[in-house]
Amino acid sequence: MAEDKKPEVAFLGPKASYTHQATLDTFPENSYTHRPEITIEDVFSSVQSGTAYRGVVPFENSTNGSVVFTLDLFADMSNKYPDILVCGESYIPVSHCLLARHPSPSKNASVIDSPLSSGAATPTSRDPTPAKPLTAPLGDISGIKKLYSHPQAWGQCKAFLNTYLKGVERHDVSSTSRAAELVSLDASGESAAISSGIAARVFGLGVLARGIEERGDNCTRFFVLRKKGEEASGEVEAEKTQTQDPNPSYKTLISFTVDHSNPGALANSLAVFARHGLNLTSINTRPSGVENWNYIFFVEVSGSSTAGIEDGRGGNGGAVDLALRDLKEVCRGCRWLGSWENRLQR
Amino acid sequence: MAEDKKPEVAFLGPKASYTHQATLDTFPENSYTHRPEITIEDVFSSVQSGTAYRGVVPFENSTNGSVVFTLDLFADMSNKYPDILVCGESYIPVSHCLLARHPSPSKNASVIDSPLSSGAATPTSRDPTPAKPLTAPLGDISGIKKLYSHPQAWGQCKAFLNTYLKGVERHDVSSTSRAAELVSLDASGESAAISSGIAARVFGLGVLARGIEERGDNCTRFFVLRKKGEEASGEVEAEKTQTQDPNPSYKTLISFTVDHSNPGALANSLAVFARHGLNLTSINTRPSGVENWNYIFFVEVSGSSTAGIEDGRGGNGGAVDLALRDLKEVCRGCRWLGSWENRLQR
């Protein structure tokens, strides 16, 4: 492949977002061009239309759960993305910082003893045992009147926010990087962003607190998307959707709908996977979009469809293929959404 | 019960919210005092502490899916709400309006012919068949620079927003009523809220568009909460968590966790319900909060635990009780979260 025509990888931007980190993790800069997109749907569109070789989107956070926008795009009610498949995953540790334009990190040791930095949440009659944040502010944060972040971040930093910034006005923006950018533009200095340490450097902001997330092992999982028929190019050696593990394990994503009037329809569908020895690693539901209180189910199972692995390193492809065949017998409709190498460190 | 000491019902406020409507639907004003709370967690606290007789919280929207805040409170990782049970439900049609302080609803019939009000979304190369909104603005909305609403509302009005207000800055606030209030306070007139027709009256706002939600049958389901041991008082005749249906059907909410290393653990757990003839009416998952990529499952099944129905109108209580006994054998841990009369119109 010519050096001047690198394959393009679309990702949920802007630059310096966690999705950008996941993209760099999988597609080294010397072999790929990275193209930030504004929405998750834009990434799906770029891959479906073939204007991007691959796409990278967030799928779930370990603390805050699934990214419903991504699930709804996989549900694909309008049949706009019939050829989208997952072909890889990436786990990125997510550590949030509180960033502001005019930080006043006190060098005074007395701050350590102030109630604000004790790390203890204030008990009230309503909440006698509030969750304790793992970290405390590095200085005075009483001047903060507005908070900006991505909606997912609030749920990942609940204890810190409830303890140190309770009642402060929250503004949702499209990404944690965008939050940092907006704060950098607010001359009043009364805004703060929940964003990454990288964004602090990119936008020249001060760090008022580090690691403010709920759990030390907070992590987001990203999916690499490809278009059906667009197989991994042997020439692009550097693509890291597969490890060099001689005994890799695989995962497969499948969506299905069931006849809701049939008791046990869901259990019967899930039993198919157990019958073929395939462990369910996750399950999600979203409104079906067709009829109220009907749902589309997403399951992730161990193993790979033979259609999913082009290099012949089978996995237990046969079992997934057989399960898909049997699933069609008991569900209303189902779709294979891709198979990829498991990159979760066990 | 003395007239001057009505039972208190806590609900997710503020007044004029959809949860308030659900509360009025179940607890008539002449028999109950209605107390707005600031957060869903405040409602759980009031019921758990006994300071409220009942609580009302949103559970899921037909278009936008589950309310994860409510699910996480039912998951109750910190064991703060051990006695909370669901004892009723209420379905409230949700119709959103676009509200602004200085509406300029054109009386000019030509607006009907303008591209903006054609009801057609603009096709682009990215999105050649965009979803069409069901309604068009009643006048010029080009002056709107900021939108306020509850996060759930964006997902319920996607087609309208993508067609008529694409790219306009969005601010998440705690409720659609609060959105209307904020817009009423913004003297610039550049703000608009996605909120209810009731909120327009309460805050004196003009209606720029009606029924902007994705689907005509958009509906939110609310749960009525009680404290274990606090049974329905026979004296409070007016509580409408039960109908006068001589053959009522019931639903039960159960949470459970499984051993994720055991293939088929989830399927085995769900098979228990099928074995006892209990239809699964919904399933939800949330991160377990204990270990990354482990989940807590919430299932709703037809039928009632005998513990759930105090007035002796059984349902198929025996089957739910037997299923709970069998579930304990195959899952890691499980909890009965209440049984109530099904109020979905079939």
Interface residues (C-beta under 8 A of the other chain):
Chain A: E41 D42 S45 S49 N61 S62 T63 N64 G65 V68 S78 K80 S125 R126 D127 T129 A131 P151 G155 R170 H171 D172 R215 D217 C219 H260 N262 P263 G264 L266 A267 N268 L270 A271 F273 A274 G277 L278 N279 L280 T281 S282 I283 N284 T285 R286 P287 G289 N292 W293 Y295 F297 S302 L344
Chain B: E41 D42 S45 S49 N61 S62 T63 N64 G65 V68 S78 K80 S125 R126 D127 T129 A131 P151 G155 R170 H171 D172 R215 D217 C219 H260 N262 P263 G264 L266 A267 N268 L270 A271 F273 A274 G277 L278 N279 L280 T281 S282 I283 N284 T285 R286 P287 G289 N292 W293 Y295 F297 S302 L344
